[in-house]
């Protein structure tokens, strides 16, 4: 089965913690703080690999993680940065937030590489917190937490032209004749179970990319059969070519087939029905002159008023195929050449907890009597406050009250004797 969708969990690396240490050398008994900074956590990056055509690599492996940054070390040594995780995907892959379906990235067009999740920043070592009033800080900054997202990958093939129609009308045969594609061809339904792409070369730098979209059936837009699996691949096509069996070799009415396929397109996305269309009336080599009404003329009469051109062809013998290809190429020249790229709707960096707040307060998941307080405002306060002095400690108490931190702790249900942790600083709460 064609692997064009996958649901995975991605995790960036956690930032390494800053280190607490003091310079200890011979003849330097009271050296200053020399704790180094933690390393940056690895990013999660999606990158287009033009050699890939499916998402099969994500079918049996569900969780992907970048590595964490190393903790800082003594002697001002910086921890190593975590290694980035680069996930290779085929061009046309759309990365969506699984919970809402919002687009995070469309790996198409100029967007060949994108950082989806940034790794956590490394924490500052205690060497950053020495001041004239606090020369021996005993705390360092914790590294920023890892980020984790559940995302949905959806491949929407990139082709200029989509060949659409019911099973066994000759789409694969046509693609094999007009391009370098080599699809499986047989005389039974649903031979094609994945979109096949082929490059049509008309010479003089003229040509286009065509896709044989697997056969549709009634109810496809509601998910019947394999409908939803394939309708998504039509979204990027600029021109749709209806391939129908003009000879009705299996008893199908070609005119009714076109209307039914159009109905399925509109049922999935009404914009699909509005794409420029051309009708390729296939199998004219099998039309019998003794049957009376010319089926090709009947199709033309039906769709002439709708400005949908009709070309009689035989994918087997090649009759009429050249005229069809040049008509398609001329139509493509009237359509903007840019690939349809879906705009980003969800920006992970905007949803980092506390990213835009002066501080963040939360209850520990494992210890209900432990409460955490972090944020840029808290970091700044710790950097210039000497908590070992009475004046500094009084300032610290007023800071917790004036910023609203105490109020927020009480809203979370803190009680006397519970522990409050501000990075490496801990104290017991009493009202």
C-alpha positions as CSV (number, residue, x, y, z in Angstrom):
1,X,0.0,0.0,0.0
2,X,1.2,3.5,-0.8
3,X,2.5,5.2,2.3
4,X,1.4,8.8,1.9
5,X,0.4,9.6,5.5
6,X,2.0,9.1,8.9
7,X,1.5,10.2,12.5
8,X,4.7,10.6,14.5
9,X,5.9,12.3,17.7
10,X,8.9,14.6,17.4
11,X,11.0,15.9,20.3
12,X,13.7,18.5,20.4
13,X,16.7,18.2,22.8
14,X,16.6,19.6,26.3
15,X,19.1,22.3,27.1
16,X,21.9,21.3,29.4
17,X,21.9,22.7,33.0
18,X,24.3,25.4,34.1
19,X,27.0,24.2,36.5
20,X,27.7,25.4,40.1
21,X,31.3,25.3,41.0
22,X,34.1,27.5,42.4
23,X,37.7,28.0,41.4
24,X,39.9,25.9,43.7
25,X,43.6,26.1,43.1
26,X,46.7,26.2,45.2
27,X,47.2,29.6,46.8
28,X,43.6,30.5,45.7
29,X,41.5,29.2,48.6
30,X,38.5,31.4,47.9
31,X,38.3,31.5,44.1
32,X,35.2,32.9,42.4
33,X,32.4,31.0,40.7
34,X,33.5,29.1,37.6
35,X,30.5,27.0,36.7
36,X,30.1,26.7,32.9
37,X,27.0,27.0,30.7
38,X,24.9,24.0,29.5
39,X,24.8,23.1,25.8
40,X,21.9,23.8,23.5
41,X,19.5,21.0,22.8
42,X,19.3,19.7,19.3
43,X,16.7,21.0,16.8
44,X,14.2,18.9,14.8
45,X,14.6,19.7,11.1
46,X,12.6,18.5,8.1
47,X,14.4,18.3,4.8
48,X,13.3,17.4,1.3
49,X,15.0,14.4,-0.3
50,X,14.1,14.3,-4.0
51,X,15.0,10.6,-4.1
52,X,12.1,9.8,-1.8
53,X,8.5,9.2,-3.1
54,X,6.7,7.8,0.0
55,X,6.6,8.2,3.8
56,X,7.3,4.5,4.3
57,X,10.3,5.4,6.6
58,X,7.7,6.7,9.2
59,X,5.4,3.7,9.1
60,X,7.1,1.5,11.7
61,X,9.1,4.1,13.7
62,X,6.8,6.5,15.6
63,X,9.0,8.6,17.9
64,X,12.0,10.7,16.8
65,X,14.2,12.7,19.1
66,X,17.1,15.1,18.9
67,X,19.8,14.7,21.6
68,X,20.0,16.8,24.8
69,X,22.7,19.4,25.4
70,X,25.3,18.5,28.0
71,X,25.4,20.1,31.4
72,X,28.0,22.8,32.0
73,X,31.2,21.8,33.8
74,X,33.7,23.4,36.2
75,X,36.4,25.7,35.0
76,X,33.9,27.6,32.9
77,X,33.6,24.7,30.5
78,X,30.6,24.8,28.2
79,X,28.6,21.7,27.8
80,X,28.4,20.2,24.3
81,X,25.4,21.1,22.1
82,X,22.9,18.4,21.4
83,X,22.9,16.9,17.9
84,X,20.2,18.1,15.5
85,X,17.7,15.5,14.1
86,X,17.2,15.8,10.4
87,X,14.1,14.0,9.0
88,X,14.2,13.4,5.3
89,X,10.8,13.5,3.5
90,X,9.7,13.5,-0.1
91,X,8.9,16.8,-1.8
92,X,5.3,17.7,-1.3
93,X,5.1,16.6,2.3
94,X,2.8,18.7,4.5
95,X,3.6,18.7,8.3
96,X,0.5,19.4,10.4
97,X,-0.3,19.6,14.1
98,X,-2.1,16.4,14.7
99,X,-4.5,17.8,17.3
100,X,-5.9,20.6,15.1
101,X,-4.8,19.9,11.5
102,X,-3.0,23.3,11.3
103,X,-0.1,23.5,8.8
104,X,3.3,23.7,10.4
105,X,5.3,23.3,7.2
106,X,4.8,22.5,3.5
107,X,8.0,21.0,2.2
108,X,7.4,22.2,-1.4
109,X,8.7,24.9,-3.8
110,X,11.5,26.9,-2.2
111,X,11.0,25.4,1.2
112,X,13.4,22.5,1.1
113,X,14.6,22.6,4.8
114,X,12.8,23.9,7.9
115,X,13.4,23.8,11.6
116,X,10.2,22.6,13.1
117,X,11.2,22.4,16.8
118,X,14.1,24.3,18.3
119,X,16.1,22.7,21.0
120,X,16.1,24.1,24.5
121,X,18.7,26.8,25.3
122,X,21.4,25.8,27.7
123,X,21.3,27.2,31.3
124,X,23.8,29.7,32.6
125,X,26.5,28.5,35.0
126,X,26.9,30.3,38.3
127,X,29.8,32.3,37.0
128,X,27.1,34.6,35.5
129,X,25.5,35.4,38.8
130,X,28.4,36.9,40.7
131,X,27.8,40.5,41.8
132,X,29.6,42.9,44.1
133,X,27.2,42.0,46.9
134,X,26.9,38.3,46.1
135,X,30.3,36.9,45.2
136,X,29.6,33.3,45.7
137,X,26.2,32.4,44.0
138,X,25.2,28.8,44.8
139,X,22.7,28.4,42.0
140,X,22.8,28.1,38.2
141,X,20.1,28.2,35.5
142,X,18.4,25.0,34.5
143,X,18.4,24.2,30.8
144,X,15.2,24.9,28.8
145,X,13.0,21.9,28.6
146,X,12.7,19.7,25.5
147,X,9.7,20.4,23.2
148,X,7.5,17.6,22.0
149,X,4.8,17.6,19.4
150,X,2.6,15.0,17.7
151,X,2.5,15.8,14.0
152,X,0.7,14.4,11.0
153,X,2.6,14.0,7.8
154,X,0.6,14.1,4.5
155,X,2.2,13.7,1.1
156,X,0.5,15.6,-1.7
157,X,2.3,14.9,-4.9
158,X,3.6,17.7,-7.0
159,X,2.6,17.4,-10.7
160,X,1.4,19.9,-13.3
161,X,-1.2,17.6,-14.7
162,X,-3.4,15.0,-13.0
163,X,-4.8,12.1,-15.1
164,X,-8.1,11.2,-13.4
165,X,-10.8,8.7,-14.2
166,X,-12.4,5.5,-13.2
167,X,-10.3,2.3,-12.9
168,X,-9.2,0.6,-16.1
169,X,-9.9,3.5,-18.5
170,X,-6.2,3.6,-19.6
171,X,-4.5,6.2,-17.4
172,X,-1.5,4.1,-16.7
173,X,-1.1,3.1,-20.3
174,X,-1.3,6.8,-21.4
175,X,1.3,7.8,-18.8
176,X,3.7,5.1,-19.9
177,X,3.3,6.2,-23.6
178,X,3.8,9.9,-23.0
179,X,6.6,9.9,-20.4
180,X,9.5,8.0,-18.8
181,X,7.2,6.5,-16.2
182,X,6.9,2.7,-16.0
183,X,3.6,2.0,-14.1
184,X,2.2,-1.5,-13.6
185,X,-0.5,-2.1,-16.2
186,X,-3.0,-4.9,-16.2
187,X,-6.6,-5.4,-17.3
188,X,-8.2,-5.4,-13.8
189,X,-9.5,-2.8,-11.4
190,X,-7.3,-1.0,-9.0
191,X,-4.0,-2.0,-10.7
192,X,-2.6,1.4,-9.6
193,X,-2.4,1.8,-5.8
194,X,-0.1,4.8,-5.8
195,X,0.3,7.9,-7.9
196,X,2.8,7.5,-10.7
197,X,4.7,10.5,-11.9
198,X,6.2,10.9,-15.3
199,X,8.0,13.8,-17.1
200,X,6.5,14.6,-20.5
201,X,9.3,16.0,-22.8
202,X,8.0,17.8,-25.9
203,X,11.4,19.1,-27.0
204,X,12.7,22.7,-27.1
205,X,12.5,22.9,-23.3
206,X,8.8,22.3,-23.5
207,X,7.1,19.8,-21.2
208,X,5.4,19.1,-17.9
209,X,5.1,16.6,-15.1
210,X,2.0,14.3,-15.2
211,X,0.6,12.1,-12.5
212,X,-1.6,9.0,-12.9
213,X,-4.0,9.4,-10.0
214,X,-5.4,6.0,-9.0
215,X,-8.9,5.2,-10.1
216,X,-11.8,6.9,-8.3
217,X,-15.2,5.5,-7.5
218,X,-18.5,6.9,-6.5
219,X,-18.4,8.0,-2.8
220,X,-14.6,8.6,-3.0
221,X,-15.1,12.1,-1.5
222,X,-16.8,10.5,1.5
223,X,-13.9,8.1,1.9
224,X,-15.4,5.1,0.0
225,X,-12.8,2.7,-1.4
226,X,-9.5,4.4,-1.5
227,X,-10.9,7.8,-2.4
228,X,-9.4,10.0,0.3
229,X,-6.1,8.3,-0.2
230,X,-5.8,9.7,-3.7
231,X,-8.0,12.9,-3.9
232,X,-5.4,14.8,-1.9
233,X,-2.9,14.3,-4.6
234,X,-5.0,16.3,-7.1
235,X,-4.8,19.5,-4.9
236,X,-1.5,20.7,-6.4
237,X,-2.2,19.8,-10.0
238,X,-2.8,22.8,-12.3
239,X,-4.7,20.9,-15.0
240,X,-6.9,17.9,-14.8
241,X,-7.2,15.5,-17.7
242,X,-10.4,13.3,-17.6
243,X,-9.5,9.9,-19.1
244,X,-12.6,8.1,-20.2
245,X,-13.3,4.9,-22.1
246,X,-15.0,6.2,-25.3
247,X,-15.6,2.7,-26.5
248,X,-17.4,1.7,-23.3
249,X,-15.5,-1.6,-23.4
250,X,-16.8,-2.4,-19.9
251,X,-20.3,-1.0,-20.4
252,X,-19.6,2.4,-18.8
253,X,-21.0,5.6,-20.1
254,X,-18.1,8.1,-20.6
255,X,-20.3,11.2,-20.3
256,X,-21.8,9.9,-17.0
257,X,-18.3,9.0,-15.8
258,X,-17.1,12.6,-16.3
259,X,-20.0,14.1,-14.3
260,X,-19.6,11.6,-11.5
261,X,-15.8,12.3,-11.2
262,X,-16.6,16.0,-11.1
263,X,-19.1,15.4,-8.4
264,X,-16.5,13.5,-6.3
265,X,-14.0,16.4,-6.8
266,X,-16.5,18.9,-5.6
267,X,-17.5,16.7,-2.7
268,X,-13.9,16.6,-1.5
269,X,-13.0,20.3,-2.2
270,X,-15.1,22.5,-4.4
271,X,-11.9,24.3,-5.7
272,X,-10.8,21.0,-7.4
273,X,-13.8,21.1,-9.7
274,X,-12.9,24.6,-10.8
275,X,-9.4,23.6,-12.0
276,X,-8.9,23.8,-15.8
277,X,-9.9,20.5,-17.5
278,X,-9.4,18.6,-20.7
279,X,-11.1,15.4,-21.7
280,X,-9.1,12.5,-23.2
281,X,-11.6,10.1,-24.8
282,X,-9.5,7.0,-24.9
283,X,-9.8,3.7,-26.7
284,X,-11.1,5.1,-29.9
285,X,-9.2,2.3,-31.6
286,X,-11.9,0.0,-30.1
287,X,-14.9,2.0,-31.3
288,X,-16.9,0.1,-33.9
289,X,-18.2,2.1,-36.9
290,X,-21.3,-0.2,-37.0
291,X,-22.6,1.0,-33.6
292,X,-24.3,4.1,-35.0
293,X,-23.7,7.3,-33.0
294,X,-20.1,8.4,-32.8
295,X,-19.3,8.4,-29.0
296,X,-16.5,11.0,-29.5
297,X,-18.9,13.4,-31.2
298,X,-21.4,12.8,-28.4
299,X,-18.9,13.7,-25.7
300,X,-17.9,16.8,-27.6
301,X,-21.5,17.9,-28.0
302,X,-22.1,17.5,-24.3
303,X,-19.1,19.5,-23.1
304,X,-18.6,22.1,-25.9
305,X,-20.8,24.6,-24.2
306,X,-18.8,24.1,-21.0
307,X,-15.6,25.1,-22.8
308,X,-14.0,21.8,-21.9
309,X,-12.0,20.6,-25.0
310,X,-12.3,16.9,-26.0
311,X,-9.5,14.9,-27.7
312,X,-10.0,11.5,-29.1
313,X,-6.9,9.3,-28.4
314,X,-5.7,5.7,-28.3
315,X,-3.1,5.2,-25.5
316,X,-2.3,1.8,-27.1
317,X,-1.7,3.0,-30.7
318,X,-0.7,6.6,-30.0
319,X,-3.4,8.0,-32.2
320,X,-4.3,11.6,-31.1
321,X,-1.9,11.6,-28.2
322,X,0.5,14.2,-29.6
323,X,-2.4,16.7,-30.2
324,X,-3.6,16.1,-26.6
325,X,-0.1,16.8,-25.1
326,X,0.4,20.1,-27.0
327,X,-3.1,21.2,-26.0
328,X,-2.3,20.5,-22.3
329,X,1.1,22.3,-22.6
330,X,-0.6,25.4,-24.2
331,X,-3.2,25.4,-21.4
332,X,-0.4,25.2,-18.7
333,X,1.2,28.3,-20.2
334,X,-1.8,30.3,-19.3
335,X,-1.7,29.3,-15.6
336,X,0.8,30.7,-13.0
337,X,3.8,28.4,-12.8
338,X,4.4,28.5,-9.0
339,X,3.7,25.3,-7.1
340,X,0.8,25.6,-4.7
341,X,2.3,25.8,-1.2
342,X,0.1,25.7,1.9
343,X,0.7,28.6,4.2
344,X,2.0,28.0,7.8
345,X,-0.8,28.2,10.3
346,X,0.8,27.0,13.5
347,X,4.1,28.4,14.8
348,X,5.6,26.1,17.5
349,X,7.9,28.8,18.9
350,X,4.9,30.9,19.8
351,X,3.5,28.1,21.9
352,X,6.4,27.5,24.2
353,X,4.9,27.7,27.8
354,X,5.9,31.0,29.4
355,X,7.8,32.1,26.3
356,X,6.2,35.5,26.4
357,X,5.6,35.8,30.1
358,X,7.9,37.5,32.7
359,X,7.6,34.3,34.8
360,X,5.8,31.0,34.8
361,X,4.5,29.0,37.9
362,X,3.5,25.4,37.8
363,X,3.0,22.4,40.1
364,X,5.4,19.5,39.7
365,X,3.9,16.5,38.0
366,X,5.5,13.9,40.2
367,X,5.6,15.8,43.6
368,X,2.3,17.6,44.4
369,X,4.1,19.5,47.2
370,X,6.7,21.0,44.9
371,X,6.1,24.2,42.9
372,X,8.3,25.7,40.2
373,X,8.9,29.3,39.3
374,X,10.9,30.3,36.3
375,X,11.2,33.1,33.7
376,X,13.3,36.0,32.6
377,X,12.1,38.3,35.4
378,X,13.0,35.6,38.0
379,X,16.4,35.1,36.4
380,X,17.2,38.8,36.4
381,X,16.2,39.1,40.1
382,X,18.4,36.2,41.2
383,X,21.3,37.6,39.3
384,X,21.4,40.8,41.3
385,X,20.0,39.8,44.7
386,X,22.1,38.7,47.6
387,X,19.8,36.3,49.5
388,X,22.4,35.7,52.2
389,X,21.8,39.3,53.5
390,X,18.8,40.4,55.5
391,X,18.1,43.3,53.1
392,X,18.4,41.0,50.1
393,X,16.1,38.4,51.5
394,X,13.5,41.1,52.4
395,X,13.7,42.3,48.8
396,X,13.2,38.8,47.6
397,X,10.0,38.4,49.6
398,X,8.6,41.7,48.3
399,X,9.5,40.6,44.7
400,X,7.4,37.4,45.1
401,X,4.5,39.5,46.3
402,X,4.7,42.5,44.0
403,X,5.1,40.4,40.8
404,X,2.0,38.2,41.6
405,X,4.0,35.0,42.0
406,X,2.7,34.4,45.6
407,X,-0.9,35.0,44.3
408,X,-0.3,32.5,41.5
409,X,1.1,29.9,43.9
410,X,-1.9,30.2,46.1
411,X,-4.2,29.8,43.1
412,X,-2.4,26.5,42.4
413,X,-3.2,25.4,46.0
414,X,0.2,25.8,47.7
415,X,0.1,25.1,51.5
416,X,2.4,25.8,54.4
417,X,5.5,23.5,54.3
418,X,5.3,23.0,50.5
419,X,8.6,23.6,48.5
420,X,9.0,26.4,46.0
421,X,11.9,26.0,43.5
422,X,13.3,28.9,41.5
423,X,15.9,27.3,39.3
424,X,18.5,26.0,41.8
425,X,17.1,28.0,44.7
426,X,14.6,26.2,47.0
427,X,12.6,27.4,50.0
428,X,9.7,26.3,52.1
429,X,6.5,28.2,51.8
430,X,4.8,29.7,54.9
431,X,2.0,32.3,54.7
